Amino acid sequence: MKKYKYIFFDWGYTLISSFKNVDNEINNILKKYNFKWDDIFKKWKSYQILNSLGRVTEKEIYDDLSLILNISKEDLEKIDMLLLESHVLDRETKDTIAKLYEQGYYLGIISNNSIRNVNYILKREGIENYFKKIVISEEVGERKPNLKIYLNAFEDIPKEEYEKILFVSDEILEDLLGVKILGVKTVWYEQEINNKWKKKEEILIEPDYKIKSMKELLDIV
């Protein structure tokens, strides 16, 4: 008998294992405005968080940043597409997901992201049919670790089976700490990441499992 039945994944730096560096391409777009990506990154990130909460749309991001920064909406859209295409789903992760799906596990995604971003990459990679449940913060109007987003993701699962859920994430504080309250088992996908999008975090709680490659998940389930 399988120890676990349900496996949910975080998105960035978990299912999407890394991001290609597109700073040079973005800087080339921004050159005519005498900007560099580092100059506008914090404003961009703030709007992306608001977008992930459903507070602003992609169009409103372009409208607002164009007004604030005096950059054309067309160039902002080009930057947005570069960032979207920079999402990397590596072969090992894709193969692991396929094996779990073939073995009959209920697979899901819980993401602090936008609907457009997640759906675009899933379709690009041809893996959208592997997942029975996809819960995105933009739809819920809350970001992890708010319990509302987890309960939405687990709504089809009897509460007595929560202990048969695994949640895999690279984020301990933002993702795994909140879900442990529900009795869900946690898998920390430990990655050495320290860039402008994500900083290395402290270990404030011990997860139930630690993995350094996605294929290790096959040994846990």
N, C-alpha and C positions, 0 to 999 in steps of 0.2 A: 504493500500500500504506500502511496506517495505521502511524504511528510507534509508537503505543501501543495495547494491546488491553484492558488492565485499569485501572480507575480506582476507587480506594478513597477514602472520605471519613471524616474525623473527624466527630464529632457536634456538640458544643456550640461555638457561634460559627463553625461551618463549614457543615454542612448546616442546622443551626438557627442562623440568622444573628444572632439577637439574642433578648433576653428582655424581655418587658414588665415594667415596674416595678410590682410588686404590694405594695410595702412598706406603703402606706396601708391596704390591705385586711387585711394580716396584723396591722398595729398595732391595727386595730379589734377583731380577735379577741382580741388579747393584752391589751387595755385593762383588762379585769376582773381580770387577774392582776398588774397593775402592772408589766408587761413591755413592752418594745418589741422589734421584730425584731432590732435591733442587739445587744440584750442576749443573745439566745439563738443568734444566727447561727453563731458559731464551733462551738458544741456540735452544732448541726444539720449543719453542713458535715462535721464529723468523722465523724458517723454515716453521712452519705451516701457518704463515701469507703469506710468499712467495708462498706456495702451494695454498692458497686460492685465490691468484692473478693469478694463472696459470704460475708462473715464474719457479717453480721447480715441478717435479713429486715426488710421494711417493718413487720411486726407487732412485731418486737423493738425497732425504733426507737421506735415509739409507746409500747411498754411501758416502755422505759428512760427516755425523755425525760419521760414522764408522772410517773415516780417521782422523777427528778432535779429537775424544774422545778415539779412539782405543777400541771401543766396537764392537762386532760382529754384522753383519747385521741381523743375525737370532734373536739375543736378542733385537735389536732395533725394529724388526717387532713384537716381543712378547709384547713389551711395547706399541707399536702403537695399537695393538689389544685390550690390556687391556683398553687403553684410549677410544677406539671406543666403546667397550662394556659397558663402564661406563655411557653412555648417558641414562638418565631416562625419559621415557614418562609416566607420571602418569595417573591413571585411569580417574580422573576428566577431564584432558585435552583430552584424547582419546574420552571420552563420549561426550564432548562438540563439538569436531570436527565432530563426527558422526551425532549429532543433527543438526548442521549447514548444513552439506551436505544433510541430509534428507529434510531439509527445503528449499533446492534449491539455497543456496548461492554459488556464484563463489568463490572458495577458492584457495589461492596461498601461496607460500613461497618465501621470499627474504632473502637469507642467505650469510653472509660473511664466507664461508666455502669451503670445497672441495666436488666435485661431488660424489666421492666414499663414504665419510662419510654420507652425507645426504641420498643418495640412499640406503645405507646399512641399516640404521636405519628405514627408511620408509618401506622397505621390511620386516625387522625383525618384525615390529609392525603391518604389514598388512594394512597400511593406505595410501599407495601411490596412490590408485585410487580416493581418496577424493579430490585431488588437480589438478586443471586444468592448473595451471601455476607454475612451479618451476624454479626460477632464482637463480643461484649460482655464486658467485663472480669469481670462477675459470674459468667458461665459458665466462664470460663477460670481464674478465681482469681488473676489477675495483671493489673496495669495497665500500659499503655504507660509507659515505653519498653521494658519487658521483652520480649525477643525471642520468648518463648513465644506472646504474643498475635498477633504478626505472622505467625509461622510457621503458626499455626492458621488465620489469615485466608487465607494463600497456599497451603494444602495441596493445592488442586486445580490449581495452576499449576506447570508444569515449571520447575525452577530455572534452566534456560537461558533462560527467558522473563521472569525477574524484571526485566530491564532494560526490559521493555515494560509495567511497572506504574508508574502514577502514584499517589502518595498526597497528598491535599489536606488541609491542616490549618492552623489559625491558630496552633498551638503548635509552636515550633521546638525547644525543649529537650525537652519531654515526648514529642513525636510524631516530628518529622522527623529529629532526630539519630539516634535508634535505628534507624529503618528504612533510613537511607542505608547502614548497614553491610552490608545484603543486596543492595546494588546497585540498589535501587528509586529511581526518580526522584521528587523532592520538589517540591511546589507549596505555597508559603507564601501562605495567604489572609490578607493583611495588613489588619488592622482596628484602628481607633483605639478601644481598649476599656480602660477603667480604672474598675472598680467593685468592689463587695465580693466578687463571684464570681471576678473575673479581673483581674490587674494586667498592665500593659504589661511586656513582657519584652525582655531584651537579645538582639541578634542574635549568637549565638555561632558559627554556621556560616552559610554562604551556601547557600540552597536552590537547586535547579536552575531554578526559575521563581518569579516573584512575581506575584500577581494582587490587585487591589483590588475586583473584582466577579466574581461567579461566572460570568457570561457570557464573561469573558476566557478561561476554560478551553477554550471551543470553538475558539479560535485556536491553542491549544497542541497539542491532540490531532489 
